[in-house]
Amino acid sequence: MTDRDGLADFLRRRRELLHPGDVGLPDGARRRTPGLRREEVAQLAGMSTDYYSRLEQSRGANPSEPIIAGLARALRCDLDERDHLYHLAGFTPPLRRAGRHISPGLIGLVERLVDIPVFIVTDLDEVLWQNALADAVIGRYPGTGLARNLTWLWFTDPAIRQIFPAEDWDAHSAAHVADLRGTYSRRMGDRDVIELVDALVERSAEFRALWELHEVAVRRLPRKRFLHPEIGELDLTCETLLTPAADLRVRAFLPLEGTDAREKLDLLRVIGTQSFA
């Protein structure tokens, strides 16, 4: 069961400990109370200010696991604090792998990479965090789970392919499947991996055919071409950084030398989602 009073107290105390600069926000005008504002935490966690306020007041509906995961990231909880937050909400904390938890240090690092598109994804390709420039280049994926899983979307939603040249699709498909095969082998028997593979096998004939080839590899597509409706083709190189447990991956997209990608990224930084939302 949810410990409503304990959850409310913990949320409030964590919020009051944080400064705007800790979460990549400008300090702004002088604040009458310490810490972040409720609306700032709600925005970082992807929920309404009213809903978050109710949690701090021990009111409203019990939070779901995705809500708790979002709050743990927004409030920069370490693993001990994250586990405590889960217990207060009445859930069993995730295993002590990196899993879906992004450490405060990692968030602090990627928030400083403002001039290139950056994603943080799980080893199953679910997007947990992306910066504003990534929003402008590839779009933002609302929801949780499969709705933010790039491999699932690649084989089930034709819209995602429209941001890549058609001649590159086969290479992307093969890379998605080989990468998933590597995770499947490394985490043999884990339920979340099996459920994703089974769902893809059932849903996509293309995935099923590639899966049967049994090719295993870490994703190796160092050059990626993106098609943007306003600025045209972007030639970028992808650098993937792994956390120590290899459960989370930071994907940073840098402009390819000898192209106009740098100028186009600079343009997107200025007008980005304001014009292209």
Phi, psi and chi 1 to 4 in degrees:
 res  aa     phi    psi   chi1   chi2   chi3   chi4
   1 MET       -  152.5  -65.1  179.8   60.4      -
   2 THR   -75.5  129.7  -58.5      -      -      -
   3 ASP   -87.0   88.8  178.5   -6.0      -      -
   4 ARG   -60.9  -45.3  -71.7 -179.0  173.4  -86.4
   5 ASP   -67.6  -42.0  -68.6  -20.5      -      -
   6 GLY   -64.7  -41.1      -      -      -      -
   7 LEU   -63.2  -45.5  177.3   62.9      -      -
   8 ALA   -60.8  -43.8      -      -      -      -
   9 ASP   -65.3  -42.1 -176.1   66.2      -      -
  10 PHE   -66.1  -43.9 -179.3   75.0      -      -
  11 LEU   -59.7  -45.5  -67.8  175.2      -      -
  12 ARG   -64.3  -43.2 -173.5 -175.6   70.4 -103.0
  13 ARG   -67.7  -40.0  -68.9  179.7 -176.5  -83.8
  14 ARG   -64.5  -42.0  -78.8  -62.1  -55.1  163.4
  15 ARG   -61.3  -41.0  175.5  172.6   63.5   81.7
  16 GLU   -71.7  -19.2  -68.4  174.6  -10.9      -
  17 LEU   -80.6  -20.7  -74.6  173.4      -      -
  18 LEU   -91.3  144.5  -66.7  172.4      -      -
  19 HIS  -104.1  154.2  -60.6  -75.3      -      -
  20 PRO   -52.2  -40.6  -27.4   35.2      -      -
  21 GLY   -63.7  -23.3      -      -      -      -
  22 ASP   -67.1  -24.5  -64.0  -26.9      -      -
  23 VAL  -118.2   17.0  -63.0      -      -      -
  24 GLY    81.1   18.8      -      -      -      -
  25 LEU  -104.1  149.7  -63.8  174.5      -      -
  26 PRO   -68.9  148.4   24.0  -33.4      -      -
  27 ASP   -64.6  -37.4  -71.2  -29.9      -      -
  28 GLY    66.1 -154.2      -      -      -      -
  29 ALA   -72.2  165.1      -      -      -      -
  30 ARG   -58.3  135.7 -177.4 -177.6  179.4   90.2
  31 ARG  -100.2  138.9  -65.8  175.3 -179.9 -118.6
  32 ARG   -77.7  -25.0  -61.2 -177.3  -11.1 -172.9
  33 THR  -126.7  153.7   58.0      -      -      -
  34 PRO   -70.6  156.9   26.6  -34.7      -      -
  35 GLY    84.9 -168.8      -      -      -      -
  36 LEU   -79.6  158.9  -60.3  178.3      -      -
  37 ARG   -81.5  157.1  -60.5 -174.1  177.1   97.9
  38 ARG   -60.3  -40.4  -73.7  175.5  174.9  171.7
  39 GLU   -66.0  -28.4   57.3  -94.1   28.1      -
  40 GLU   -70.8  -42.8  -68.5  169.3  -24.4      -
  41 VAL   -63.7  -42.6  174.2      -      -      -
  42 ALA   -60.4  -42.6      -      -      -      -
  43 GLN   -64.1  -44.2  179.8 -178.0   11.0      -
  44 LEU   -64.4  -32.7  -69.7  167.5      -      -
  45 ALA   -89.7   -7.1      -      -      -      -
  46 GLY    75.9   42.1      -      -      -      -
  47 MET  -141.1  170.4   65.0 -175.6   67.2      -
  48 SER   -75.8  151.2   71.0      -      -      -
  49 THR   -62.8  -37.2  -58.6      -      -      -
  50 ASP   -62.0  -43.3  179.1   68.1      -      -
  51 TYR   -65.3  -44.7 -178.5   76.2      -      -
  52 TYR   -63.2  -41.1  176.7   76.4      -      -
  53 SER   -60.3  -38.8  -63.1      -      -      -
  54 ARG   -63.8  -38.1  -72.3  173.9  179.2  -90.1
  55 LEU   -62.2  -42.1  -69.7  178.0      -      -
  56 GLU   -70.0  -16.5  -85.1 -155.8   10.6      -
  57 GLN  -103.6   11.9  -64.7  163.7   -1.6      -
  58 SER    61.3   34.4  -55.8      -      -      -
  59 ARG  -127.2  174.5  -59.7 -173.0  -63.5  121.5
  60 GLY    84.4 -175.6      -      -      -      -
  61 ALA   -71.3  153.8      -      -      -      -
  62 ASN   -64.8  136.9  -69.1  -24.2      -      -
  63 PRO   -71.4  150.3   26.2  -34.2      -      -
  64 SER   -85.9  170.4   64.6      -      -      -
  65 GLU   -61.7  -44.3  -74.4 -165.4   64.4      -
  66 PRO   -59.3  -35.2  -26.8   36.1      -      -
  67 ILE   -63.6  -44.5  -72.8  -69.2      -      -
  68 ILE   -64.6  -40.8  -66.6  -59.0      -      -
  69 ALA   -61.7  -41.3      -      -      -      -
  70 GLY   -65.3  -38.2      -      -      -      -
  71 LEU   -67.9  -38.0  -73.9  170.1      -      -
  72 ALA   -61.5  -39.4      -      -      -      -
  73 ARG   -70.3  -45.8  -69.6 -165.6  -66.5  -88.4
  74 ALA   -61.6  -37.9      -      -      -      -
  75 LEU   -90.8    7.5  -65.4  170.2      -      -
  76 ARG    56.0   44.9  -58.7  -54.9 -165.6 -103.1
  77 CYS   -74.0  138.9  -65.3      -      -      -
  78 ASP   -79.1 -177.9   61.5   25.3      -      -
  79 LEU   -64.6  -38.1  -75.2  174.9      -      -
  80 ASP   -64.5  -44.4  -69.4  -29.5      -      -
  81 GLU   -66.3  -38.8  -67.3  163.2  -21.3      -
  82 ARG   -60.2  -47.3  179.6 -153.0   67.1  175.8
  83 ASP   -61.0  -41.0  -70.8   -4.4      -      -
  84 HIS   -62.3  -40.5 -179.0   60.3      -      -
  85 LEU   -62.2  -42.2 -175.6   58.2      -      -
  86 TYR   -62.1  -44.5  -90.4   77.5      -      -
  87 HIS   -61.9  -42.2  -73.9  -54.1      -      -
  88 LEU   -61.2  -33.6  -69.9  171.6      -      -
  89 ALA   -84.8   -2.3      -      -      -      -
  90 GLY    87.8   19.3      -      -      -      -
  91 PHE  -114.1  155.6  -62.7  116.6      -      -
  92 THR   -80.5  125.0  -59.5      -      -      -
  93 PRO   -61.9  152.5  -19.6   31.8      -      -
  94 PRO   -60.8  161.7  -20.0   31.3      -      -
  95 LEU   -59.4  155.6  -64.9  176.3      -      -
  96 ARG   -78.9   37.7  -77.2  -71.2 -174.6  116.7
  97 ARG   -89.8  172.2  -57.3 -170.6  -24.5 -100.2
  98 ALA   -59.0  -42.2      -      -      -      -
  99 GLY    51.5 -125.0      -      -      -      -
 100 ARG  -100.1    3.8  -61.9  172.7   53.0   85.1
 101 HIS   -93.0  126.1  178.6   70.4      -      -
 102 ILE  -101.9  122.3  -54.0  174.5      -      -
 103 SER   -67.8  152.4   69.9      -      -      -
 104 PRO   -56.1  -38.0  -25.8   34.8      -      -
 105 GLY   -64.2  -39.4      -      -      -      -
 106 LEU   -67.9  -41.5 -176.6   57.1      -      -
 107 ILE   -62.1  -43.2  -68.4 -179.9      -      -
 108 GLY   -59.8  -35.9      -      -      -      -
 109 LEU   -67.7  -52.6  170.5   64.8      -      -
 110 VAL   -70.2  -26.5  -65.8      -      -      -
 111 GLU   -66.6  -16.9  -76.7  179.5  -23.4      -
 112 ARG   -86.2   -9.6  -73.2  164.0  170.2   77.1
 113 LEU   -92.9   75.6  -57.2  176.0      -      -
 114 VAL   -91.6  -12.8  -63.1      -      -      -
 115 ASP  -103.1    7.2   59.1  -16.4      -      -
 116 ILE  -138.1  152.5   57.3  173.9      -      -
 117 PRO   -68.9  134.4  -16.5   30.0      -      -
 118 VAL  -137.7  135.3  179.1      -      -      -
 119 PHE  -121.9  151.5  -65.7   86.0      -      -
 120 ILE  -117.4  124.0  -62.3  178.6      -      -
 121 VAL  -128.2  158.1  -60.7      -      -      -
 122 THR   -78.4  175.3   68.8      -      -      -
 123 ASP   -71.7   -5.6   59.1   -6.2      -      -
 124 LEU  -103.8   10.0  -68.5  179.8      -      -
 125 ASP    76.9   23.9 -132.8   12.0      -      -
 126 GLU   -87.8  127.0 -179.7 -175.8  -12.6      -
 127 VAL   -76.0  121.0  177.7      -      -      -
 128 LEU  -100.3  -28.8  -60.3  179.4      -      -
 129 TRP  -156.4  143.5 -177.5   93.4      -      -
 130 GLN  -151.4  151.0   60.8 -168.9   83.7      -
 131 ASN   -89.7  176.9   65.4    4.0      -      -
 132 ALA   -63.8  -34.3      -      -      -      -
 133 LEU   -71.1  -33.3 -158.8   50.0      -      -
 134 ALA   -65.2  -37.0      -      -      -      -
 135 ASP   -57.3  -44.5  -67.7  -12.1      -      -
 136 ALA   -70.3  -32.5      -      -      -      -
 137 VAL   -82.9  -47.2  171.0      -      -      -
 138 ILE  -117.4   -9.5 -160.7  171.5      -      -
 139 GLY    94.1  165.2      -      -      -      -
 140 ARG  -108.6  139.7  175.9  166.7  -72.6  -84.2
 141 TYR  -110.3  108.3  -59.1   94.0      -      -
 142 PRO   -74.4  166.6   28.6  -34.5      -      -
 143 GLY    89.0 -164.6      -      -      -      -
 144 THR  -137.2  173.0   58.8      -      -      -
 145 GLY    63.7 -130.4      -      -      -      -
 146 LEU   -62.4  -28.1  -68.0  179.6      -      -
 147 ALA   -64.6  -18.4      -      -      -      -
 148 ARG  -119.6   13.4  -66.4  176.4   62.7   83.9
 149 ASN   -93.4  114.4 -173.4  -68.2      -      -
 150 LEU   -67.2  -33.9  -62.7  178.6      -      -
 151 THR   -68.4  -44.4  -61.9      -      -      -
 152 TRP   -60.3  -47.0  170.3  -98.6      -      -
 153 LEU   -63.9  -36.4  -66.4  172.0      -      -
 154 TRP   -59.9  -38.2 -179.7  -98.4      -      -
 155 PHE   -96.7   -5.5  -70.7  102.4      -      -
 156 THR  -125.5  -16.6   61.9      -      -      -
 157 ASP  -125.7  103.1 -176.3   -2.7      -      -
 158 PRO   -58.6  -22.3  -22.8   33.4      -      -
 159 ALA   -61.6  -34.5      -      -      -      -
 160 ILE   -66.5  -25.8 -165.3  174.3      -      -
 161 ARG   -75.6  -17.4  -59.5 -163.4  180.0 -160.2
 162 GLN   -69.6  -13.0  -58.6  -48.8  -53.3      -
 163 ILE   -91.4    5.9   61.8  174.0      -      -
 164 PHE  -126.6  146.2  -59.9   97.4      -      -
 165 PRO   -59.5  140.4  -21.7   32.8      -      -
 166 ALA   -59.5  -32.9      -      -      -      -
 167 GLU   -69.2  -12.0   57.4  -92.6   27.8      -
 168 ASP   -96.7   -5.9  -66.0   -9.8      -      -
 169 TRP   -61.1  -43.4  -70.0   -1.2      -      -
 170 ASP   -60.7  -41.0  -72.6  -13.8      -      -
 171 ALA   -65.3  -40.2      -      -      -      -
 172 HIS   -64.3  -43.0  -78.8  -72.3      -      -
 173 SER   -60.5  -47.5  -65.5      -      -      -
 174 ALA   -62.7  -39.1      -      -      -      -
 175 ALA   -67.4  -41.9      -      -      -      -
 176 HIS   -58.5  -46.5  -84.4  -63.4      -      -
 177 VAL   -70.3  -44.0  174.2      -      -      -
 178 ALA   -63.6  -38.4      -      -      -      -
 179 ASP   -65.5  -43.4 -167.5   35.0      -      -
 180 LEU   -65.0  -36.8  179.7   54.8      -      -
 181 ARG   -61.4  -39.8  174.6   68.7   76.7  172.2
 182 GLY   -62.7  -42.2      -      -      -      -
 183 THR   -66.1  -40.2  -60.1      -      -      -
 184 TYR   -59.2  -41.4 -176.6   88.3      -      -
 185 SER   -70.9  -40.8  -60.7      -      -      -
 186 ARG   -69.3  -34.4 -178.3  171.4   60.9   87.1
 187 ARG  -115.9   44.4  -65.0 -147.0  -81.2  124.7
 188 MET   -50.6  124.3 -177.2   68.3   70.0      -
 189 GLY    95.3  -11.3      -      -      -      -
 190 ASP   -68.1  133.6  -74.8    1.3      -      -
 191 ARG   -62.8  -40.9 -174.2  178.3   66.2  179.0
 192 ASP   -64.6  -33.7   56.7  -20.0      -      -
 193 VAL   -70.0  -47.1 -176.4      -      -      -
 194 ILE   -61.7  -42.3  -65.7  173.4      -      -
 195 GLU   -64.3  -38.9  -71.8  177.7  -10.7      -
 196 LEU   -67.0  -46.0  175.4   59.5      -      -
 197 VAL   -62.6  -46.0  170.8      -      -      -
 198 ASP   -60.6  -41.0  -71.6  -13.1      -      -
 199 ALA   -65.5  -40.2      -      -      -      -
 200 LEU   -69.0  -40.4  -77.1  165.3      -      -
 201 VAL   -59.9  -41.4  166.1      -      -      -
 202 GLU   -71.7  -35.6  180.0  178.8   -5.2      -
 203 ARG   -87.3  -34.4 -178.5   72.3  175.1  -89.7
 204 SER  -124.5  119.5  169.8      -      -      -
 205 ALA   -67.0  -35.0      -      -      -      -
 206 GLU   -64.5  -46.6 -179.8 -172.2   13.0      -
 207 PHE   -60.8  -44.3  176.3   86.2      -      -
 208 ARG   -58.6  -43.0 -173.5  162.7   55.9 -111.5
 209 ALA   -66.2  -41.6      -      -      -      -
 210 LEU   -70.2  -36.6  -70.5  169.2      -      -
 211 TRP   -63.3  -36.7 -172.2 -105.9      -      -
 212 GLU   -68.2  -17.5  -69.4  173.1   -5.5      -
 213 LEU   -71.9  -19.9  -64.4  177.6      -      -
 214 HIS    59.0   42.1 -150.2  114.7      -      -
 215 GLU   -89.6  134.1  -65.7 -179.6  -10.3      -
 216 VAL  -120.8  130.6 -178.6      -      -      -
 217 ALA  -168.3  152.4      -      -      -      -
 218 VAL   -75.0  145.1  175.7      -      -      -
 219 ARG   -50.5  125.8 -175.3 -175.4  -54.2  -86.7
 220 ARG  -132.0   74.9  -58.0 -117.1 -168.0  -88.0
 221 LEU  -128.1   75.8  -84.2  178.7      -      -
 222 PRO   -62.9  -28.8   22.4  -32.6      -      -
 223 ARG  -109.1  130.6  178.5 -176.4  178.7 -175.7
 224 LYS  -131.1  135.5  -71.8 -165.4  174.8 -176.1
 225 ARG  -107.9  126.1  -64.3 -172.2  -63.3  164.2
 226 PHE  -111.1  144.0  -65.7   89.3      -      -
 227 LEU  -108.2  120.1  -59.5  178.2      -      -
 228 HIS  -111.3  136.0 -164.8  -79.1      -      -
 229 PRO   -63.6  -20.3   21.8  -33.1      -      -
 230 GLU  -107.5  -37.3  -60.5  -66.8  -23.8      -
 231 ILE  -109.1   -0.9   63.1  172.2      -      -
 232 GLY    84.4 -147.6      -      -      -      -
 233 GLU   -81.8  136.3 -176.3  173.1  -55.3      -
 234 LEU  -114.1  123.0  -91.4  169.9      -      -
 235 ASP   -99.9  111.5  -77.4  -66.3      -      -
 236 LEU  -126.8  155.6  -54.5  176.4      -      -
 237 THR  -109.1  143.1   59.5      -      -      -
 238 CYS  -107.1  122.6  178.9      -      -      -
 239 GLU  -109.1  126.7  -67.1  -69.4  -22.9      -
 240 THR  -111.5  123.6  -60.0      -      -      -
 241 LEU  -108.9  134.1  -50.3  177.1      -      -
 242 LEU  -103.7  143.4  -56.5  178.9      -      -
 243 THR   -72.4  163.8   60.6      -      -      -
 244 PRO   -53.2  -36.5  -28.4   35.6      -      -
 245 ALA   -86.2   -2.1      -      -      -      -
 246 ALA    60.9   23.5      -      -      -      -
 247 ASP   -92.4  -26.7  -67.8  -44.8      -      -
 248 LEU  -117.4  148.1  -65.3 -177.6      -      -
 249 ARG  -131.6  131.5  -56.9  168.5 -175.1 -173.4
 250 VAL   -98.0  119.5  177.5      -      -      -
 251 ARG  -108.5  116.3  -68.7 -161.1 -171.6  126.6
 252 ALA  -113.3  131.4      -      -      -      -
 253 PHE  -109.2  115.5  -64.5   87.8      -      -
 254 LEU  -106.6  149.6  -65.7   90.0      -      -
 255 PRO   -64.7  137.5   21.3  -31.7      -      -
 256 LEU   -75.0  131.2 -175.3   66.9      -      -
 257 GLU   -62.0  143.6  -66.2 -178.8    2.7      -
 258 GLY    84.9    4.2      -      -      -      -
 259 THR  -120.1  176.8   72.6      -      -      -
 260 ASP   -95.2   20.2   59.3   -4.1      -      -
 261 ALA   -63.0  -37.2      -      -      -      -
 262 ARG   -60.4  -46.8  165.3   50.7   59.7 -159.0
 263 GLU   -62.7  -38.1  -69.5   76.2   12.3      -
 264 LYS   -69.7  -38.4  -70.7  179.6  175.8  178.4
 265 LEU   -65.0  -39.7  -73.2  177.3      -      -
 266 ASP   -62.0  -37.8  -70.7  -18.6      -      -
 267 LEU   -64.7  -43.0  176.5   61.3      -      -
 268 LEU   -65.4  -32.2  -76.1  177.6      -      -
 269 ARG   -63.4  -32.7  -75.5 -173.9   64.3 -165.2
 270 VAL   -80.9  -47.4  175.8      -      -      -
 271 ILE  -107.6  -22.6   56.7  178.6      -      -
 272 GLY    16.6 -124.1      -      -      -      -
 273 THR   -72.1  -13.3   53.7      -      -      -
 274 GLN   -61.7  -39.0  -62.6  177.9   16.0      -
 275 SER  -100.1  -26.2  -61.6      -      -      -
 276 PHE  -108.5    8.5  -54.8  141.5      -      -
 277 ALA   -62.6      -      -      -      -      -
